[in-house]
Amino acid sequence: MHTDYGKFCWYELMTTDVPAAERFYASVVGWSTRDSGMPGMNYTLAYAGETQAAGIAELPPEAKGMPPAWMGYVFTDRIEETVKEIAANGGKVMRAPDDIPGVGRFAVVADPHGAVFSLFTTEGESPAQPGMMEPGRVGWNELMAGDLDTAWDFYAKTFGWTKDAAVDMSEAGMGTYQTFAAGGGNAIGGMMTNPPGSPMPPCWGYYFVVEGLDAAQKRVTDGGGSVMMGPMEVPGGAWIINCTDPQGAYFSLVAATR
């Protein structure tokens, strides 16, 4: 099995207004943007420095009515087998594996509670993994699960994820927050049962690393976005906010300092 199997490797925003999203995230996260140059595709690449960090694309006609959202891609070097395992483990295949000409293959899937993510494979090298808390990159992947125990069993069985630290948040009425690692090394994310009354269904969320949270929060609101929760200090001393962009896509920010 490939050493990067089960690791998040790409992030993509599907939105109703690509130019507005480009301006917003360039301001908030510090990205520069360029057209991908892929024939027949209106696809924007976002860069942190000279490193590709994410993609931005318009919601396709077949997704009409779907709200703008960020999508995370998990790497697999055997996409057809992984899709079969996802279905066998209680997940759902939303879009069967298909080609991205000159790039690789992808599929869109969901876990047993409907949290959607994608798979990606390529015949070349897998996308480079960012360093811990690297500005402009995703520093944390977070699942608000339909049920933590069921979700954990699904992802551990499918991708071989291993448990890292567990944080007891029962005093706040939110149960256990379970962090996880993929392929060994440091934790890359966490998951918890979606709290009762949450405005969102079970879903994945992604934390973009910025320098100085308060200044970034002001850029969010000045740019027409909204802050749903925070600032909040998390174990380890980092600070986070949960937000929506002007088109309604959910995202989060994390910084080492306020």
FENWO-V876592 format. One record per residue. RES is the residue in three letters. OMEGA is omega as a letter, one per 20 degrees, with the letter a starting at -180 (999 if undefined). NEAR is the number of other C-alpha atoms within 8 Angstrom. Layout:
BEGIN
<<RES	OMEGA	NEAR> <RES	OMEGA	NEAR>>
END
This chain:
BEGIN
<<MET	a	4> <HIS	a	6> <THR	a	5> <ASP	r	10> <TYR	r	13> <GLY	r	12> <LYS	r	9> <PHE	a	8> <CYS	a	13> <TRP	a	10> <TYR	a	11> <GLU	r	11> <LEU	r	12> <MET	a	12> <THR	r	15> <THR	a	8> <ASP	a	8> <VAL	a	10> <PRO	r	6> <ALA	r	7> <ALA	r	13> <GLU	a	10> <ARG	a	8> <PHE	a	11> <TYR	r	10> <ALA	r	11> <SER	a	10> <VAL	a	9> <VAL	r	11> <GLY	a	9> <TRP	q	12> <SER	a	9> <THR	r	10> <ARG	r	8> <ASP	a	8> <SER	a	8> <GLY	r	6> <MET	a	7> <PRO	r	4> <GLY	a	4> <MET	r	6> <ASN	a	9> <TYR	a	12> <THR	r	11> <LEU	r	13> <ALA	a	13> <TYR	r	14> <ALA	a	13> <GLY	r	6> <GLU	a	5> <THR	r	6> <GLN	a	8> <ALA	a	13> <ALA	r	11> <GLY	r	11> <ILE	a	15> <ALA	r	12> <GLU	r	11> <LEU	a	10> <PRO	a	6> <PRO	a	5> <GLU	r	4> <ALA	a	7> <LYS	a	7> <GLY	r	4> <MET	r	5> <PRO	r	7> <PRO	a	12> <ALA	r	10> <TRP	r	13> <MET	r	12> <GLY	r	13> <TYR	r	12> <VAL	a	14> <PHE	r	14> <THR	r	13> <ASP	r	9> <ARG	a	7> <ILE	a	14> <GLU	r	7> <GLU	a	7> <THR	r	10> <VAL	r	13> <LYS	r	8> <GLU	r	9> <ILE	r	15> <ALA	a	10> <ALA	a	7> <ASN	r	9> <GLY	r	9> <GLY	a	14> <LYS	r	11> <VAL	a	12> <MET	r	8> <ARG	a	7> <ALA	r	8> <PRO	a	11> <ASP	a	7> <ASP	r	8> <ILE	a	8> <PRO	r	5> <GLY	a	4> <VAL	a	7> <GLY	r	11> <ARG	a	12> <PHE	r	13> <ALA	r	15> <VAL	a	13> <VAL	r	15> <ALA	r	13> <ASP	a	13> <PRO	r	11> <HIS	r	11> <GLY	r	10> <ALA	a	13> <VAL	r	11> <PHE	a	12> <SER	r	12> <LEU	r	13> <PHE	r	14> <THR	r	13> <THR	r	10> <GLU	r	5> <GLY	r	4> <GLU	r	5> <SER	a	9> <PRO	a	6> <ALA	r	5> <GLN	r	5> <PRO	r	8> <GLY	a	5> <MET	r	5> <MET	r	10> <GLU	a	10> <PRO	r	9> <GLY	a	13> <ARG	r	11> <VAL	a	13> <GLY	a	14> <TRP	r	10> <ASN	a	12> <GLU	r	10> <LEU	r	12> <MET	a	12> <ALA	r	14> <GLY	r	10> <ASP	a	10> <LEU	a	10> <ASP	r	6> <THR	r	8> <ALA	a	13> <TRP	r	8> <ASP	a	8> <PHE	a	14> <TYR	r	10> <ALA	a	10> <LYS	a	9> <THR	a	10> <PHE	a	9> <GLY	r	10> <TRP	a	12> <THR	a	9> <LYS	r	9> <ASP	a	9> <ALA	r	7> <ALA	a	9> <VAL	r	7> <ASP	r	8> <MET	a	10> <SER	r	8> <GLU	r	7> <ALA	r	6> <GLY	a	7> <MET	r	10> <GLY	a	11> <THR	r	11> <TYR	a	11> <GLN	r	12> <THR	a	13> <PHE	r	13> <ALA	r	14> <ALA	r	15> <GLY	a	11> <GLY	r	6> <GLY	a	6> <ASN	r	5> <ALA	r	10> <ILE	a	11> <GLY	a	10> <GLY	r	13> <MET	r	12> <MET	r	14> <THR	r	12> <ASN	a	11> <PRO	r	7> <PRO	a	4> <GLY	r	4> <SER	r	7> <PRO	a	4> <MET	r	5> <PRO	r	8> <PRO	a	12> <CYS	r	11> <TRP	r	13> <GLY	a	12> <TYR	a	13> <TYR	r	12> <PHE	a	15> <VAL	r	15> <VAL	r	12> <GLU	r	9> <GLY	a	10> <LEU	a	16> <ASP	r	8> <ALA	r	8> <ALA	r	12> <GLN	r	10> <LYS	r	8> <ARG	r	10> <VAL	a	15> <THR	r	10> <ASP	a	7> <GLY	r	9> <GLY	r	8> <GLY	a	11> <SER	r	10> <VAL	a	12> <MET	a	8> <MET	r	8> <GLY	j	8> <PRO	r	9> <MET	r	8> <GLU	a	8> <VAL	r	8> <PRO	a	5> <GLY	r	4> <GLY	r	8> <ALA	a	11> <TRP	a	14> <ILE	r	14> <ILE	r	15> <ASN	a	12> <CYS	r	14> <THR	r	13> <ASP	a	14> <PRO	r	10> <GLN	r	10> <GLY	r	9> <ALA	a	12> <TYR	r	11> <PHE	r	13> <SER	r	12> <LEU	r	13> <VAL	r	14> <ALA	r	14> <ALA	a	10> <THR	r	9> <ARG	999	8>>
END
